[in-house]
Amino acid sequence: MEKKIIVIGSGPAGISAALYARRSGAEVTVVTKGAGALAKAERIENYYGFAEPLSGAELERQGIAGAKKLGVIFQEGEVMQLGFNDTFDGYQVSGPSFELSAPSVILAAGASRQSLRVPGIAEFEGKGVSYCAICDAFFYRQKRVAVIGSGEYALHEAEVLAPHAAELHILTNGAETDVAFPQEMLLHKQKIAAVEGENHVERIVFEDGSLLPLDGIFLAIGTAGSVALAKKMGILLDGQNIRVDDNMATNVPGIFAAGDCTGGLLQVAKAVYDGARAGLAASKFIRGK
Ligand SMILES: Cc1cc2nc3c(=O)[nH]c(=O)nc-3n(C[C@H](O)[C@H](O)[C@H](O)COP(=O)(O)OP(=O)(O)OC[C@H]3O[C@@H](n4cnc5c(N)ncnc54)[C@H](O)[C@@H]3O)c2cc1C
């Protein structure tokens, strides 16, 4: 357990972090839900070392193959929960079919592009708007709560809330869903216009003018991105970017971040550099434990 590092994301930042951490002697597991931003790039012409442009998907494939050669372990699946591990001084990273623990975690899950921009969401953060069911479900015992989202991540958060809530709503905000939400989770597909309340969330207003009285709202749109995972741990942000120091360390000891999720130049070169620094810093951190 002592020498383990978990990297979330297999883009250039995550793979670079894994390479440097592995070469520093750590046992490294990369957890990935698959292709990230890089795979969307048709041609990469501005990265060192390639006379002929290559596709982002090919660069990503080569990166992953190199890490595997060095002995980096890969766990496929979407991370839906990042939390403290109660039985030892470290962190737990889990998804639908896995649960991993390590004293250090590197967040390299790319930029979070999915958020809900409607009036009231930002204003009521911490006053009824939450990003972490497992952290906050307890505060909503016998209350009316809603999860905003339409995918597996939304179902995961709703399942955590189900034993506590008096009423549980799923708000897809206009999106279709192929997830089989249980019947007791009440599905609403209308678009959301606003979140309203006095000092705390009191209701959702839909674009069709209808109202849904609520005590709490949990955001779980799309997949759990870097920022959603960071918010579960109380990691500080600068806007939609994870705040890091010169060693890519967040404010939570042992948790580092690298690549697009930390903002700045959203390019492969910067992601690779960030990853290298985070991998080295995480290795140093676990050696000091
Ligand atoms: C269309 C397009 C063209 C581009 N062209 C260029 C270019 O020409 N040159 C250039 O330098 N840059 C280019 N970029 C930018 C470049 O792709 C990014 O800056 C770079 O990929 C960022 O690396 P990253 O590792 O931070 O994130 P990403 O590459 O986005 O990788 C994120 C990783 O995290 C994983 N992940 C996310 N959430 C979870 C979760 N909950 N659980 C498990 N895994 C998760 C993803 O599956 C992925 O493996 C382009 C980007 C796009 C979209």
The ligand as an ORCA input file, in Angstrom:
! r2SCAN-3c Opt
* xyz 0 1
  C     -10.419     18.605    -31.343
  C      -9.154     18.846    -30.546
  C      -7.966     19.107    -31.198
  C      -6.795     19.319    -30.487
  N      -5.629     19.554    -31.150
  C      -4.472     19.705    -30.472
  C      -3.244     19.903    -31.143
  O      -3.180     19.928    -32.369
  N      -2.109     20.041    -30.392
  C      -2.122     20.011    -29.033
  O      -1.066     20.119    -28.407
  N      -3.293     19.850    -28.364
  C      -4.458     19.692    -29.042
  N      -5.643     19.524    -28.361
  C      -5.648     19.607    -26.894
  C      -5.132     18.327    -26.236
  O      -5.808     17.214    -26.762
  C      -5.322     18.434    -24.702
  O      -4.692     19.607    -24.238
  C      -4.715     17.227    -23.997
  O      -5.272     16.025    -24.498
  C      -4.956     17.331    -22.500
  O      -4.491     16.179    -21.881
  P      -5.093     15.665    -20.491
  O      -4.356     14.403    -20.178
  O      -5.076     16.768    -19.502
  O      -6.634     15.362    -20.779
  P      -7.337     14.380    -21.814
  O      -6.507     14.120    -23.000
  O      -8.702     14.942    -22.011
  O      -7.449     12.993    -21.004
  C      -8.335     12.857    -19.929
  C      -8.390     11.403    -19.519
  O      -9.160     11.277    -18.322
  C     -10.103     10.213    -18.472
  N     -11.229     10.461    -17.577
  C     -12.023     11.570    -17.483
  N     -12.926     11.413    -16.484
  C     -12.696     10.190    -15.944
  C     -13.306      9.447    -14.884
  N     -14.323      9.946    -14.146
  N     -12.844      8.193    -14.608
  C     -11.804      7.658    -15.333
  N     -11.179      8.325    -16.327
  C     -11.621      9.575    -16.626
  C     -10.442     10.244    -19.964
  O     -11.035      9.019    -20.361
  C      -9.049     10.472    -20.546
  O      -8.334      9.236    -20.561
  C      -6.834     19.295    -29.060
  C      -8.034     19.038    -28.396
  C      -9.182     18.814    -29.114
  C     -10.487     18.538    -28.379
*
